[in-house]
Amino acid sequence: MDRGMTEDAGARFRQAAALLPSRLRQAAEGLSREQQSRAEELRLRNGYPITVSGPEGEQVIPGCEQQRLTERDLGQVLEIATQASAHTVLEQVRNGFVTVRGGHRIGICGSGVVRDGEVCNLRRLSSLSIRVARSVPGISAGILDGLTVGGVLQSTLILSPPGGGKTTLLRDIIRAVSDGDGVAPMRVGIADERGELAAMYDGLPQLNVGRRTDVLDGCPKGTALLMLLRGMNPQVLAADEITAPADCAALEAAANCGVTLLATAHASGTEDLSSRPLYRRLLDGGIFRRVVLIRGSGRSRTYQVKRLEGGAAC
């Protein structure tokens, strides 16, 4: 791994670890620089020791084996993350997470308070997951030629099982297209429903998505895609994890307006994808012209680009 990238990744981890109470933060910062650079999440569960997860799996942070976390510990994380305004954030947890400065995301579990059929709050915290937000600039460089024709980006669908790195790759393709890094520069609109691509905080992207990029977050993807299409005149529209008929309908509408599309989906390959009616419609309609298959994980991860013709991979 490049030394500069390792140090930057370690700095991102320490920024996320700063959300922990002091005794837990000191333990997390005691991990080696290599461990810090590869860490993906910090997990806190009421009654259990704190753990760190990465490509090798989830393990207890050394020195914390006998430290059983309490609900108070979990509450302190939210107090630190929200600058003592946790009660305000907890009223906005319908999506089950909070994005904080730096783009780090805190997933929250507890007892839901339901009003009119919707979760409006959480009480009695039981688990937190602090996801370390990182960009990996340049990871798309090796495949950009395969995604373009005459230097112009083609509509592309990125596939992998959960946790395969789809979002990270999509983010870097967006950055490259927006900045004109290896491809013709284009205006990009991101429908960032869960805040995972740009990680907006106080109106600013916390992760690098390029200078010609407009972000609409917190809205359902289908709605956000159409709002961006109508209001921002994008040349490219991007969305992470297409899962609903409304998402597909919005993508079809954008394609019919001549907009290039970038999206991801959970699938092991095109055969897996085409077996599901939701995605088959997109494939048969020729909405996407390229597909990227992500294999492996960590340093062994590879990217394979295929052309799509009439719903079939070539």
N, C-alpha and C positions, 0 to 999 in steps of 0.2 A: 504494500500500500504506500502511496506517495506520502512523504513525511508531513507536508503541508496539510494534506487532506486529513491525516491522522490527528494532527494537532487541532484543526478546526472541529473535527468530530468530537474530540475530547472536550473542547470548550463548550460545545453544544450540550454535551452530557452534564457538565458541571453547572451550566445555566439551569438545566432541568432539576438537578439535584439540589439547587439552592431553594427549591420550593419545599424541601423537607425540614422538619424540626432539627435543631442543631446536632443532636446525638446521631440521628439517622443520616444527616448530611455528611458528617465527618466519616461515617462508615462507608458511604457511597464514594466519597472522594478518595478513600483509601484503596479503591480498585486500581489496578495498573492502568497506564495510559492506553495500552492495547485493549484492555477490557472496556474501558470507558468509550473508546472510539467505536467499538462494535455493539455496545448496548443499545437496545431498541426501546425498552420499557422498564420502569420501576413499578413494582406491584406491592400494594399495601392491603392486607386483609386483616380485619379485626380478629384477634386471637392467634395470629400466626406471625412469624418473622418476616421482615421485608425481603423481597427477592428482586433480582435483575434478570431480564430475559434478553436473548440475542440469538444469533444464528445457531448457537450450540444448545439452546433450550433455556429453561428457567432454573435459577439456583439461588439459594439463600446467600445474601451478601456476607462474606466472612466477618466473623466477630459479632454477628447479630443472631446467631443460632438460638440463643436463650432469651432474646428480647421479644416478647409477645406484644404485638401492637394492640392498642385500644381505640375505641371510637374517638377519644380525645385526640390521639395522634392524627387520625384521619381528618378531624375537624381543623387541626392546626395547619395542615397542608393547605386546605381551602382558605383559611385565614391569611396565610402568607401569600398565596397566589392571587387573592382578590383584595389584598391590602385591607384586611379586616372588614370586608363587605360580603362575606360568604352568604349571609342571609339574602342579599340581593341576587346573587348568582343562582342560588338554589331555587329561585322562583322562575328561572329560565332554563331548566334542565330537561325540557321535553325530549331533546335529542340524546340525553344521557351523558353529555360531556360539556366541558368548558374549555375554550381556547384562551391561553394566557400570553403575556408578552413573550416574544421569542418564537411564537407559533406552537409551543408545546401544548399538548392536549391532555386534560385530566378527565378520564372516564370515571363515572360515579355510579356506585350501586348502594342501595339502601331500601327503605320501605317507602313506597310511592304514596303520595297524597293525590287522590283522584277527584276531580270535580268535572261534572258534565261529561264524563267519559274520557277525560284527558288528564295526563299526569301534569300537575302544576307545581309540584314541590317534591323534595325527598327529605326524609327524616331518618334517624337511627342509621347512620352511615355504616356500611359493612365492608366495602371494598373501594379502592381507588387504583387507577392505572395511569401513570404518568408516561405518556408516549413522547420520546425524544424526537423533536422535529429537526430534520436535516434535509438539505438539498445535496445532491451529488452532481455538481456541474460537470458536464462533459460525457456522462455515461451514454448519451444518445448518439455521440459523434460517429460511432462505428456503424450505425444502421441508417443514418439520415439519407445517404445516397439511395438506399433501397426503398425509401418512403417517398421519393421525389421522381418527377418526370421533367426533364429540362430545368432542374433546380426548383420546381414548384411542388410543394407538399401535396400529397394525395390523402384522401380521407382514410384514416387508420384506426383499427381496433386492436387494443392490447389485451392479450389473454394470459392468465395464469391462475392456479389455485389460490385461495386466500393466503395472504402473507408472502406472495411471490415477488413483490417489488413493482407491481403495475403502477401504483401512484407515483413512486419516485421516478420511474422512467417517463411517465406522461408529463410530469412537472418539468423535466429537463427538455423534452421535445418542445413544450410550450415556450420555455425560455429561449431555446435556440431559434425557433420560428419568429418569436417576438423581436429578438435582437438581431436577426439576420445572421446568425452564427452557423455558417455552413449551408444555409438555404436562403431563398429570397425572403426578406422581412415582410411580415404580414401583421395586421391587427388581429388580436386574439381576444375573445370573450370567454371567460370561465364561469360556468355554472357550478359554484363550489358549495353545494348544499351543506356538507358537513365540515367545511373549513379545512379540509385535509390538503388541498393543493396549494393555496396561497397563504392559509393561516392568517387571515386578516385580524389586526388588532388596532383599535382606534383609527380605522380607515386606511391602514398601511399594510401591505403584504409583509409578512414576517419571513417568508421564503421567496427565493428569487424566481419570479415568473416572467421576467422580461419587461422592457420599457414600454412596449406597445400593447400592453395587456390591461383589460378591464375586467374587474371581478365583481360578481354578484353572489354573495353568500347568504346562508340562512334560509334560502327559499327552496322549495321542491325543484328538482332538476328540470322537469318538464316545463314548469312555469318560468324558471329563470332563463332557460334557453330561448324561449319565445320573447321574453322581455329584452334580452340582449339583442336578439335578431331585429326587433322593432326599433329599439332605442339607440344602439351603439354602432350600427353599421359594421359588424365584424366581417373579416375575411375568413376567419377560423373560429369555430366554436368547440369548446372542450368541456367534457364532463367525466367524472370518475364514477365507475360502477353503475352501469345501466341495469336497472332492475325492474322497471315498471312499464306498463303499456304507454303511460303518458310520456315517459322519457323517449320511447321509440317514436311516438307520433311527432314529438318536437324535433327529433333528429331528421325525420323524413321531411318535415316542413322546411327545415333549414337547408337540407340537401336540394330540395326543389327550388330554393332561392339562390343556388349556386355557391353556398358556403361550404368550405372544407371542414370536415369533422374529425375530432380526436376524442376517443372514448376508451373505457376499459370495461371488462366483464370477467366474472369468475368462470373459468373453464379450463380444462386441461388441453384443449385443442379445438380445431374447427369442427370435427365430427361430434364432439361433446356439445359444442355450441349449437350446431344445426339440428340436434335432436330435440331442442326446446322450441316450442312454437313462437315464443316471444322474440327470440333472436333469429329464427329462421326467416321471419318476415323481412328483417333488415338485410340478411344475406341474399335472399332471393331478389330483393329490390335493388341490389347493386349499390346500396348506400355507402359501403366501405370498399375501397380498392386495394387496401393492404391490411395484413394482419401480422402482428408481432407475437410470437410464442415465447414465453419466458420459461426457461428450464433451470432447475437447480436452485441453489441459494447461496448467499454470501459470496465468497470469492470464486466459487464454481458456477455462478450464475451465467447463463448464456442467453442470447437473443437471436431468434430466427425470424426473418422476414419472408412472408409469402404473398404472392399476388392473389387477389380474389377476382374471379371471373364468373358472373352469374351464380354466385352463392357457393362456388367451389374454390378450394385453394389450389393454386398452380405451383 
